[in-house]
Amino acid sequence: VIYISAGMFKIQGELWQHGTALYYPLQLQEYKPFPFLTDVFTHFGVMVGISTYVVVFTQLFFIPMIMLSVATRRIAIALVLLFHLSIAVLMALPWFSLEMIAFDTIFVSGATYIAFGNWMKKRGIALADLWYDLTDPIAVMRQLAAICDETMVVEFCLPDDPEYLVHLGRESRLPLG
């Protein structure tokens, strides 16, 4: 609904109809985190015009493209991701872009996530394992204990029992596996 209403408002404006709407906000200093990238993008009028029309097309036809077939769904999601990543980089709005990307991932199927995970594992990039290791305090402490001297004492509070201090090293009460 957000994309369709934004697209409907955009097609009413002259700048969007002429393909120049993206040029003007990108000339404001507040929206130039990387002036060189913004200047390269806006230097080519054809690129600005095509990008402006692709934004309007994507917003107007996002829902039909999602519902039409798997191939058009992937194209629609890729266009929306590209759109929001370019907003994050070219206009210095990363939090808005990340929020919208998070909302758009609702349209990605579970099978696609599984296929992506398998593709990553084949290349030796266990992203889920890395994330688990970074968010699991016990795994982090085990890695620290492996790096540190065995007699060194490392302290942290377990999330479910903030009063309990775990000491890694010789006097550990926690099995280190």
C-alpha positions as CSV (number, residue, x, y, z in Angstrom):
1,V,0.0,0.0,0.0
2,I,2.9,2.4,0.8
3,Y,4.5,1.8,-2.5
4,I,1.3,2.2,-4.6
5,S,0.3,5.4,-2.8
6,A,3.8,6.8,-3.2
7,G,3.8,5.9,-6.9
8,M,0.4,7.5,-7.4
9,F,1.5,10.7,-5.8
10,K,4.7,10.7,-7.9
11,I,3.0,10.4,-11.2
12,Q,1.0,13.5,-10.5
13,G,4.1,15.7,-10.2
14,E,5.8,17.3,-13.2
15,L,9.3,16.5,-12.1
16,W,8.5,12.8,-11.9
17,Q,6.8,12.9,-15.3
18,H,9.8,14.6,-16.9
19,G,12.3,12.2,-15.2
20,T,14.2,14.8,-13.3
21,A,12.8,14.4,-9.8
22,L,15.8,12.5,-8.4
23,Y,18.2,15.2,-9.5
24,Y,17.0,18.0,-7.2
25,P,17.1,16.3,-3.7
26,L,20.5,14.9,-4.6
27,Q,21.8,18.5,-5.0
28,L,21.1,19.4,-1.4
29,Q,24.2,19.3,0.8
30,E,22.2,17.6,3.6
31,Y,21.7,14.6,1.4
32,K,25.3,14.2,0.2
33,P,27.2,11.9,2.5
34,F,29.5,11.0,-0.4
35,P,29.5,14.0,-2.7
36,F,31.6,12.2,-5.3
37,L,29.1,9.4,-5.7
38,T,26.2,11.7,-5.8
39,D,27.9,14.0,-8.4
40,V,28.7,11.0,-10.6
41,F,25.1,9.8,-10.4
42,T,23.6,13.2,-11.2
43,H,26.2,14.1,-13.9
44,F,24.5,11.7,-16.4
45,G,21.0,12.9,-17.2
46,V,20.1,9.6,-18.8
47,M,20.9,7.7,-15.6
48,V,18.8,10.1,-13.5
49,G,15.9,9.9,-15.9
50,I,16.0,6.1,-16.1
51,S,16.3,5.8,-12.3
52,T,13.4,8.2,-11.8
53,Y,11.1,6.1,-14.1
54,V,12.3,2.8,-12.5
55,V,11.4,4.1,-9.1
56,V,7.9,5.1,-10.2
57,F,7.4,1.8,-12.1
58,T,8.6,-0.2,-9.1
59,Q,6.4,1.6,-6.7
60,L,3.3,1.4,-8.9
61,F,3.7,-2.2,-9.9
62,F,5.3,-3.7,-6.8
63,I,2.3,-5.7,-5.6
64,P,1.3,-7.0,-9.1
65,M,4.9,-8.1,-9.7
66,I,5.0,-9.9,-6.4
67,M,1.8,-11.8,-7.2
68,L,2.5,-12.6,-10.9
69,S,5.2,-15.2,-10.7
70,V,8.4,-16.2,-8.8
71,A,10.6,-14.6,-11.4
72,T,8.8,-11.2,-11.2
73,R,8.7,-11.4,-7.4
74,R,12.5,-11.7,-7.4
75,I,12.8,-8.8,-9.8
76,A,10.5,-6.7,-7.7
77,I,12.4,-7.5,-4.5
78,A,15.7,-6.8,-6.2
79,L,14.5,-3.5,-7.5
80,V,13.2,-2.4,-4.1
81,L,16.4,-3.5,-2.4
82,L,18.4,-1.5,-4.9
83,F,16.1,1.4,-4.5
84,H,16.5,1.5,-0.7
85,L,20.3,0.8,-0.7
86,S,20.7,3.7,-3.1
87,I,18.7,5.9,-0.7
88,A,20.9,4.8,2.1
89,V,24.2,5.6,0.3
90,L,23.3,8.5,-1.9
91,M,20.9,10.4,0.5
92,A,22.3,9.5,3.9
93,L,19.1,7.9,5.1
94,P,20.4,4.5,6.3
95,W,17.9,3.8,9.1
96,F,14.9,4.5,6.9
97,S,16.4,2.3,4.2
98,L,17.2,-0.6,6.6
99,E,13.7,-0.4,8.1
100,M,12.1,-0.6,4.6
101,I,14.4,-3.4,3.6
102,A,13.3,-5.3,6.7
103,F,9.7,-4.8,5.8
104,D,10.3,-5.9,2.3
105,T,11.9,-9.2,3.4
106,I,8.4,-10.3,4.4
107,F,7.9,-11.1,0.7
108,V,11.0,-13.4,0.5
109,S,9.9,-17.0,0.8
110,G,11.4,-19.4,3.3
111,A,12.7,-21.6,0.5
112,T,14.7,-18.7,-0.8
113,Y,16.3,-18.2,2.6
114,I,17.1,-21.9,2.8
115,A,18.6,-21.8,-0.7
116,F,20.6,-18.8,0.1
117,G,21.9,-20.4,3.3
118,N,22.9,-23.5,1.4
119,W,24.6,-21.4,-1.3
120,M,26.6,-19.6,1.5
121,K,27.6,-22.9,3.2
122,K,28.9,-24.3,-0.1
123,R,31.2,-21.4,-0.3
124,G,32.4,-21.9,3.3
125,I,30.6,-18.9,4.6
126,A,28.4,-20.1,7.5
127,L,26.7,-16.8,8.1
128,A,24.2,-18.3,10.5
129,D,26.9,-19.9,12.5
130,L,28.9,-16.7,12.6
131,W,25.8,-14.8,13.8
132,Y,25.1,-17.5,16.5
133,D,28.7,-17.3,17.7
134,L,28.6,-13.6,18.0
135,T,25.3,-13.5,19.9
136,D,25.9,-16.5,22.1
137,P,27.8,-15.3,25.2
138,I,29.0,-18.8,26.2
139,A,30.5,-19.3,22.7
140,V,32.2,-15.9,22.9
141,M,33.7,-16.7,26.3
142,R,34.9,-20.1,25.1
143,Q,36.7,-18.4,22.2
144,L,38.2,-15.8,24.6
145,A,39.3,-18.6,26.9
146,A,41.0,-20.4,24.0
147,I,42.9,-17.2,23.1
148,C,43.7,-16.1,26.7
149,D,46.1,-17.8,29.1
150,E,44.5,-20.6,31.0
151,T,45.0,-18.9,34.4
152,M,43.4,-15.7,33.2
153,V,40.0,-15.0,34.7
154,V,37.3,-13.6,32.5
155,E,34.0,-12.5,34.0
156,F,30.6,-11.8,32.6
157,C,27.0,-12.1,33.7
158,L,24.7,-14.8,32.2
159,P,21.6,-13.3,30.7
160,D,19.2,-15.4,32.8
161,D,21.0,-14.9,36.1
162,P,22.7,-11.5,36.4
163,E,24.2,-12.2,39.8
164,Y,26.1,-15.3,38.7
165,L,29.7,-14.6,37.6
166,V,31.3,-17.2,35.4
167,H,35.0,-17.6,35.7
168,L,36.8,-19.2,32.8
169,G,40.1,-20.8,33.5
170,R,41.0,-23.4,36.2
171,E,38.3,-22.5,38.6
172,S,35.5,-22.6,36.1
173,R,32.2,-24.1,37.1
174,L,31.0,-24.0,33.5
175,P,31.8,-26.9,31.2
176,L,33.8,-25.5,28.4
177,G,33.1,-28.5,26.1
